Amino acid sequence: MAFQQISDRLPLVKTKLGEKTGIDTKIHQWIRDAFIEFAMATPFEELLSSKDQTTTTGATLGTDDIYDYPDNCRAIKSIHMLRTDGSSYELRRKNTKYLDKYNTNSTGPPTIYAPWSVQPQASFKRQIIVRPMPGATVTYTLRWRFWQMPIIDGTLADTYLTVPLDWLEIIDYGAAMRGFQDLLMFDRAMITHAFLYGGYDPETHFKTPGIIKQRMTAMIAESEAEEYGIRPRLSGYTNTHGGR
């Protein structure tokens, strides 16, 4: 499936804004902001990525146990250690305080990791630190599975919208909502906000879920966790005869 670009959505957002002229550049920016919002907040499969990284061998103590996040990594999904025989195991995520229990003079295949950074704020890098310390004479391979950040092209209109097809409409309305707000059309901005995020009528006490929640419900139903019954039940029950 070829992803659409910001330029492909321009006519649709422009129509929602009443075919206003002279604001194409702003519309591109509104689409970009809507794309960033939803791509950063939603676990789209389209933004899943992976990378293999070989651990440093023979490095000085205190440097060969720290590794930078992959480029454009938003959040780690999992990290696996690949053995030379082709098998693998997953590293467990821990707090850095837990890693302090490990003797840094002991080496071996890493089994745990924690978020880490020793960089000053001006050049902040997201990193992980692993324990045990990797051995100086053995090569280990880390396999990262991670959520990728949305990639914004230098030519804004050429940015690919890496989302499912049914979320393109949500990006359109997210951009239109920003447009209404900036154009001081607050009533339309509120209506669009309710369409996206849901609303509540204090007189009728009627709630509308919003299109985003509807799409999220569909994603949950299709998730791998659904097969294992991990989702919470809709109603409570007890182990006593007859239930509640």
Sequence and secondary structure as in RCSB ss.txt:
>XXXX:A:sequence
MAFQQISDRLPLVKTKLGEKTGIDTKIHQWIRDAFIEFAMATPFEELLSSKDQTTTTGATLGTDDIYDYPDNCRA
IKSIHMLRTDGSSYELRRKNTKYLDKYNTNSTGPPTIYAPWSVQPQASFKRQIIVRPMPGATVTYTLRWRFWQMP
IIDGTLADTYLTVPLDWLEIIDYGAAMRGFQDLLMFDRAMITHAFLYGGYDPETHFKTPGIIKQRMTAMIAESEA
EEYGIRPRLSGYTNTHGGR
>XXXX:A:secstr
    BHHHHHHHHHHHTTS SS HHHHHHHHHHHHHHHHHHS  GGGEEEEEEE   S  TTTTTEEE  TTEEE
EEEEEEE TTS EEE EE  HHHHTTS TT B S  EEEEE  S GGG   EEEEESB  TT   EEEEEEEE  
   SSGGG B  S GGGHHHHHHHHHHHHHHHTT HHHHHHHHHHHH EEETTTTEEE  HHHHHHHHHHHHSGG
GGGT S  SS   SSTT  
